[in-house]
Amino acid sequence: MDIRKLDHSFYKDNTHLVQTLDKTRGYGIVVISLRGGLKFGIPLRSNLPNAACFVTKTEVVGTQEQKKGLDYSKAVLIANDTYVSAAVFMIPTDEKDSISKKSQEIADAFEKYVEKYIHAVKNGHKYTLGNREYRFTTLQNYHSELGI
């Protein structure tokens, strides 16, 4: 799994999206393809806010525990390969190794996250859609691409 940077052209071409990442900074992403051929960029974040993630590192800052890793809830659809910069996004070696060693686990977990979302939307499961995992998910931008 390569860790790349989400290009600013993504934000220029996708101003209509809701619940996306902060548009003023570049994000490191891991690109994952789902079985339907859709490519998603899962962003690296510090201070992960929910359980829909892959944790690469946990740190204690003051009295607070902060998790770093991949945030499934803020994944974006990569409809154009130019949205992914060719430049490598640098992160600490231990975090990069964690992602590399668990690449299949990450891909499987993200696919389950997406499938659970699709099932919840199709079946009107308001509890699932309202919980912390899905309340602010970017997947709401991609219903037609996901076949919902």
C-alpha positions in Angstrom: 0.0 0.0 0.0 1.4 3.3 -1.1 1.0 6.4 1.0 0.5 9.4 -1.3 -0.8 12.9 -1.0 -4.3 14.0 -2.1 -3.8 16.6 -4.8 -5.5 20.0 -4.4 -7.2 19.4 -7.8 -9.5 17.0 -5.9 -10.9 19.8 -3.9 -11.3 22.1 -6.9 -13.3 19.5 -8.8 -15.4 18.4 -5.8 -16.7 21.5 -4.1 -20.1 20.0 -3.8 -19.1 17.2 -1.4 -20.3 17.3 2.2 -18.3 16.0 5.2 -15.0 16.1 3.4 -11.7 16.9 5.0 -10.3 20.3 5.6 -9.7 21.8 2.1 -6.9 24.0 3.2 -4.3 21.3 3.8 -3.0 18.3 2.0 -3.7 14.9 3.3 -1.8 11.7 3.1 -4.0 8.9 1.8 -3.9 5.2 1.2 -5.6 4.2 -2.0 -7.8 1.1 -1.8 -9.9 -0.5 -4.6 -13.2 -2.1 -3.8 -14.4 -5.2 -5.7 -16.7 -3.0 -7.8 -13.6 -1.2 -9.1 -14.1 2.0 -7.1 -11.0 3.6 -5.8 -11.1 5.3 -2.4 -8.4 7.4 -0.7 -8.4 6.8 3.0 -6.8 9.8 4.8 -4.2 9.6 7.5 -5.3 11.6 10.5 -4.1 12.4 14.0 -6.6 12.5 16.9 -9.0 10.0 15.3 -12.5 10.8 16.4 -14.3 7.5 16.0 -14.0 3.7 15.8 -14.1 3.6 12.0 -10.4 3.6 11.6 -7.1 1.7 11.5 -4.9 2.9 14.4 -1.2 3.1 13.6 -0.1 4.7 16.9 -1.5 5.8 20.2 0.1 8.7 22.2 -0.8 10.3 25.5 -0.8 14.1 25.2 -1.3 15.7 28.6 -4.1 13.5 30.0 -5.7 12.7 26.7 -5.0 9.6 24.6 -4.7 10.5 20.9 -4.8 7.9 18.1 -3.2 8.3 14.7 -4.1 6.3 11.7 -6.5 5.9 8.8 -10.0 7.3 9.1 -12.5 5.3 7.1 -15.2 7.8 7.7 -13.5 10.5 5.7 -12.5 8.3 2.7 -13.0 10.0 -0.7 -13.7 8.5 -4.0 -10.8 8.8 -6.4 -12.6 9.2 -9.7 -9.6 10.6 -11.5 -6.0 9.3 -11.0 -4.7 12.8 -11.1 -6.3 13.4 -7.7 -3.5 11.3 -6.2 -0.1 13.0 -6.3 2.9 11.0 -7.4 4.8 12.4 -4.4 5.2 10.1 -1.4 3.6 11.4 1.8 6.1 11.0 4.6 5.0 9.6 7.9 7.1 8.0 10.7 8.6 4.6 9.7 6.8 2.7 12.5 3.4 4.0 11.2 4.2 3.2 7.6 5.3 -0.3 8.6 2.1 -0.8 10.5 0.1 0.0 7.4 2.2 -2.1 5.1 2.1 -5.2 7.4 -1.7 -4.9 7.8 -2.6 -3.9 4.2 -5.0 -6.8 3.7 -6.7 -6.3 7.1 -7.1 -2.6 6.3 -8.7 -3.4 2.9 -11.0 -5.9 4.4 -12.1 -3.6 7.2 -12.7 -0.7 4.9 -14.8 -2.9 2.6 -16.9 -4.1 5.6 -17.3 -0.5 6.6 -18.7 0.4 3.2 -20.9 -2.7 2.9 -22.4 -2.0 6.3 -23.2 1.6 5.2 -24.8 0.4 2.0 -26.9 -2.2 3.9 -28.0 0.4 6.4 -29.0 3.0 3.8 -30.9 0.4 1.7 -32.7 -0.9 4.7 -33.4 2.4 6.5 -31.4 1.5 9.6 -31.4 4.9 11.2 -29.6 3.7 14.4 -26.6 2.5 12.3 -26.5 5.7 10.2 -26.8 7.9 13.3 -24.0 6.3 15.3 -20.5 7.8 15.5 -19.2 5.5 12.8 -21.5 6.9 10.1 -23.0 10.1 11.3 -20.4 12.3 9.5 -19.2 9.8 6.8 -18.2 11.0 3.4 -19.9 7.9 1.9 -23.1 10.0 1.7 -21.5 11.7 -1.3 -21.3 8.5 -3.3 -24.7 6.9 -3.2 -25.0 6.6 -7.0 -21.4 5.1 -7.3 -22.2 2.7 -4.5 -25.4 1.6 -6.1 -27.7 3.0 -3.4 
